[in-house]
Amino acid sequence: MILNFNNFEYSKVTLPEDEDGKKSFLEALKNKFIVEVKESEVCQEYFSQFNPESVEKFIIDYAGRKVSMIESFDYMMRLHNYDENEEYLQQARDVLQYILQKKLFNLQLQWRAGLIVIDEVQNSFDFYFWEKHIEYCPFIPPITRNELEIMKKYLQNNYFKSLHEGEYWQFYLALMERDEDGMYQNIPEWYDFYDAMFGTGQLMILPNTRGQKEDYYIEIAQEANRKEYEENYKNNPVQPFLRSIYMWYKDLDEFVAHCEKDPYFKRLFQLWQNDMHPEYNDNEYVDEFVERAIKILESADRPIILSKDEIWHQAIINSADRYVTDRILEVLDSAYEEYVTLIDLGITKRFTPDEELNEREHATFRGFTEMILKGRELCGEPRNFDIY
C-alpha cells in the first residue's frame, strides 16, 4: 500500500524563516524524538544488547536524522513520488557529482603534498566530510564543458552503474593501496579514465607530506590512550563485552524494524537508505537482477534488441544497464546547463556555519581529528591544526 503522506504528522511543518528561530525549532523537535526513544520500553529492551555509550550516541544521531528528513521533506517526497523522466534527470545530476568527486580527489592529492592551501580544509579528514556533502563543497572549481564531454565518453563505453560501484572516493589510504603488481587496486575506473584523458595521473605519485604529520600525532595519541586504558582497567573487573550500535544501514534497518512505530518515518528511513545505498549489489541473486532489468525494459520508450552473444539473463541485465545509461546521456546536457545556470545566478547549495557544525557532529571521523589535537597537546604544542 502506498502511504499518503498528507496524514503524516510532520508533512505540514513550516520552519521559521529566521535562522535562530529555525535552529530552536529543530532542536526542540530533536529533543522530543530523543525523549520518545528513551521513554520507550521496546527501545530500551532492544538497546540492552549494545554498549551503553554507543546507544546514547545512536539515540542522538537517530533523532537528528528524523529532524533532517523533516527539514528536507520536499526532497524525500520527490524520492517517494518520482516519475521516470525525473529519475533519469536526477541520475544525470548524480553523474555531475562523480565528476566533482574526481576533482576533489585531485585537490586532496595536491593538498597532502603541500602544494596548495585550502581555507576550508583544516586536516585530511575534511576531505571525507566533503565527499559525503559534495554538492555543498565550496572550494571545488566548477565542472568544465571538457570534463562533461569526457564523462560522456566514459559512459558511452561503460554502464552508469559502474560509477555506483566505486567503493571509495576520498579514502586516501584505501585508494593508494597497491596490489602485488604495483597497481592501484581500489581506484575507480572513472578516476583512471579522467587521468588518461587529462594527463593528471602524475598527481598519484605526489608525497603524502601532510598526512604523515597527522599520522605522527595520531600514533602518539593512540599510545597514550592504550596506557590510559590499561591503567583504568588494571584493578577493575572486566565488564561483559557488548557490541556498539551505529547509524549504519544494517544497525539502522534493524532498529527501525523493531522500534519505530510511525509508518511514515519507517518509509522515510527506507527512502533515505535507498538514496544513500543504491540498489546495485553484486551479492544479489541473478534472478533479482533480471527482475529489476525486466521492469526497466518494460517501460522503455524504444525497441530494445538483446545481444545474441550473451547468456540470456546477462543479455537482459546488460540491455537494461545500457538503456539506463543512454537515457542519462540524453539528459546530461540539460543537467549540466542547470548546474551552470545556478552557478551563474549565485544559487548554490552551501551550509551555514551552524548547519556545517551539525553535520560534522555526525561524521564518523571525529575521533581521528580529536587524536591529532590530543597528540599535539601531548607534545607540548598548541591544540590546533597549524602543523602543515
N, C-alpha and C positions, 0 to 999 in steps of 0.2 A: 504494500500500500504506500502511495506517495504521500508524504506528510504535507499538510497545508500549514505553512509557517505563519499564516495570519493569526493562528491560535497560539503561537509561541509567545510566552510572557514578555520576552525582550525584543520582539520584532518591531515594536513601535517606539523604541527608546530613542529619544532625541538628546544628543550630547550637548552640553553647554558650549557655546562658541568661544568664550574666553578660556585661555589656557589654564588658569588657576582653577576655574570652575570645573573644567573638564577633568583635570587631574584629581580634584577632590571627589568628584562623582565616581570616577573609575576606581579610585582607591576604596571608597565606601562599598562599591559593588564587589570588589575583590575580597574585602574583609567579610562580607556577607557569605560569599562562597566558602571561604576558609572555615567560618563558624559552622556552616551546614555540614561540611565533611567531618569536622572534629566532633560534632554532636551526633553523628550518625553511628548507631551501634553496628550496622552492617559494615561500614567503612572501617571502624576500629577493630572489628573482628578480622577483617581481611588484612589489615596492616600488621597484625600480631606476628606474621611470618617474616617481617622485614626489620632491618636495623632502624631503631627509632630516629636517629639523626637524619637518615635518608628519607624517612617518612615525613618528617617535618618539612624538609625542602620540597618533597614531591607535592605536598598539600598546597604550599605556597605557589609552586610553579603551575599546578593544575588549575588553581583559582585564577592565576594570571592568564593562562591560556583561554579560559572561558571568557574572561573580560576581553581579551584580544579578539576573539571570534565575534563578540557582540559589537566591538568597536569597528570591525571590518565586515559587518553583517552584509552589506551590499555585495562585496566580493564573494562571500560564502554563498549567497543566493545565486550568483552567476554560475558558480560551480554546480549548484543544485538544479538550476533550470537552464542549463546550457543548450544551445541548438548546434547542429553540426557545423554550420559555417563559422559560427563564433568560436567553436572548438579549434578549427584549423587556424584561425587568425590568432587565437591565444597561443597555440603551439608555435606559430611563426614568431610571436613576441618572445617565447622561451628560447628560440634559436638565437635571437639577438643577445640574450643573456649568456649563452655559451661563448659568443664572441667576446663579451665583456670579461668572462672568466679567464680566457686566454690572455687578454690584455692585462688583467690584474696579476696573473702569474708572472708575466714578463716584468712587471713593475716590482714584484716581490723579489725576483732574482737579482735585479739591479739594486734594490734596497739592501738586501742581505750582503751584497758585495761592497756596500758603502759608496756606491756611485751616485745615488740620489737621496734626497731628504724629502719625506712626505709628512706634511704637518699633521695629518690625521692618523699617522701611524706612530705609536709610542714603542711598540715591540712587535716581534714577528707574529704573535698570536692575533694581532689585529687583522691580519690577512684572512684568518679563519672566520673571524666575525664578519668581514665584508663579503666573504664567499657566501654566507647564509643570507646576506642582505644586499646582493649585488646590484639590485635596481636603485638602492639608496646610496651607493658609494659615490662620494662627491669628487674624488680625485682621478678617476679613470678618464682618459681622453675619450671624446665621442667616437663612436664607430664610424669609420670612413666608408665611402662607397666601394673602394677597393677591397676592404675587408668583407663587405657584404657579398661582393662578386666571388671572392674566394670561398666563402661559406656556401654559396650556390653550387660551385664546382664540387665541393666536398659532398653535398647532399645528392648531387647528380650521380655520384659514384658510391654512395653509402646510404643506408637507411637512416631516417630520423631517429629511430630507437638507439642507434649506435651512440648518439650523444647522451642518452639516458644511462648507458652502460658504463660511463666513466665514473669510477668509484671515488676518485679523489680529484679535486680541482685546485685547492690551495694547500693541501697537506704536503709540505715540502719534503719531509723525511721519507714519506711513502713514495712520492713521485721521483725522488732521486735514487731509489733503490735500483741496483743493477743485478741482472741475472749472471749466471756463470760465464756467459759470453760477453759480459760488459755492457749489455743493452739495458736501457731504462724499461723495466718490465711493467710499470704501472702508469706510464704516460698515456693519456687518452689519444686515440687515433687523430682526433681533431687537432690536438696540440702539435703532433708531428706534421700534419698536413699544413697547418699555418706556418710552422717554421720552414718547411720546404719551399713554400710559396714566397715568403717574405725574407728568408735568409736570417731568421732570428735564432737559429739553433745554437749559435755560439754563446748565447746567454746561459745555456745549461752548464757550461764549464766555469762560470764565474765562481769565485770563492765564497764560502758562507761565513764571512768575517763577523757579521753582527750576530748570527745565530750561535757561533762558537762562544762569543762573550756571554750570551744568555745561558748557554749550557754550563758554563763555569759557575755562575751564581746559583743555578738550579741544583747542581751537584752538591754545593755547599749546604744549601737549604735541606736537601734530601738527607744528607748525612746527619745534620742537626735534628731533623725530625725523627730519624731512626734512633738516635741516642735518647731523645725525649720520650719516645715510645717505650724503650727498654727500661728507662728509669721509672716511668709512671706505672708500669705493669710488673715490675720486678717482684714486689711484695704483695700484689693483688691477685686473687684467683682469676683464672682465665674465664671470661664470660662466654656463654654459648654463642657460636657464630650464627648470625642472621644476615642473610644477603640483603643488599641495598636495593631500593626501588628507584627507578629513574623515569624521566619523561620520554623514554624511548618507545618506539612503536609497539613492541611486544608487551612491555610492562603497562603501557598506557591502554592498549587494547583490552588486556585482562582486567584492569581496574574499572574501565568504563563498562565492560560486560557485567561485572559483579556488583558494582556500587552506584553507577549513575542511573538515577530513576527517571530523569526527564528525557523523553524520547527525542525531543528536538535537539538537546545537547548531544545525545548519542549520535544523531545524524550529522551534526556539525563536526564532531570529532572524526567521524568516518570520512567526511569530505576533506577535512584538514589532513588526515593521514594519507588519503589517496593523492592529494595535491603535493604533499611532502615526499611521498614514496611512490613514484609511478609504478604502474602495474606490471611493467615488463620485468619478468623474473625468470632467470634461467632454471630455477628449481621447480617451476610449474610443470605439470604433465603436458605432453604433446596435445592431448585432446582439448585441454583448456586453451592452449594457443590457437588451435584450429577453430574452436568455438568463437573465440574473440575475433579471429580473422574473418570468419564467415559473416559475422554481424557487420563488420566494416564493409565487406564486399557487397552485401545485400543492399546497402544504402548508397552504393557507388553511383555517380552521375554519368558513368561512361562504361562501355563494354570492357570487361577485364578478361584477358587471354592468359591462361595458365601456361607455365613453361612445360614443355614435353620432355625436358631433360632432367626433371627433378622428381623425387618421390612425391606422391600426391599430396600428403599432408604438408611437406615442406614447400611445395609449389603454392598451396593455398596461403600459407603464412607469409611467404616472401612476396606474393602478389599483393596482399593486404598492406604489408610494410612499404612496398613500392608506391602503392596508391596513396597512402597517408603522406609519404614523403613528397610525392608530386603535388598533392593538394596544398601542402605547406609552401612548397616552392612557388606556387601560383599566387599566393597572397603575401609572400615575404617582402616584396617591394612595398606593398601597402603598409605592412607593419613598420618597415624602415622609414617610410615617409611620415608616418605618425610619430615615430621616435624623433626624427629630425625636427618636425614641426613643433613638438612640445619643447624641445631644447631651445629653438629659436624664440619661442614665446616666453621662455623662462619658467615653464611649467615642468618641473622635475620633482621626483619623489626624494624628499630629504627629511631626515629625522630632526626634530627639535632636540636640544640638549637633554631634556627630560626623557623623551622617547628613546633616544640612544642609550641613556643610562639604564632605563628599564629593560631594554633588550639585552644589554650586556650583563644584567643581573642573572639572565637565564642561560648565559653562554657556558659551554662545558669546559672551556679552557681557563676559567678564572683562577683555578688553583695554581696553574703554572705561572701566571703573571704575579701572583702573590709570592711565589717562591723566588722569583727574580728579585723582588723587593726585599724579601727576608734575607736572601743571600748577600745582597749589598749591605744590609744593616749589620749582618754578622761580620762583614769585612771592615766595619767601621766607616762605611761610606754613606752618603745621603740616600734616603729611601725614595728614590725616583728612578726614572729611566734614562737619565743623562749618562749613558755608558757607551754611546756609539761614536 
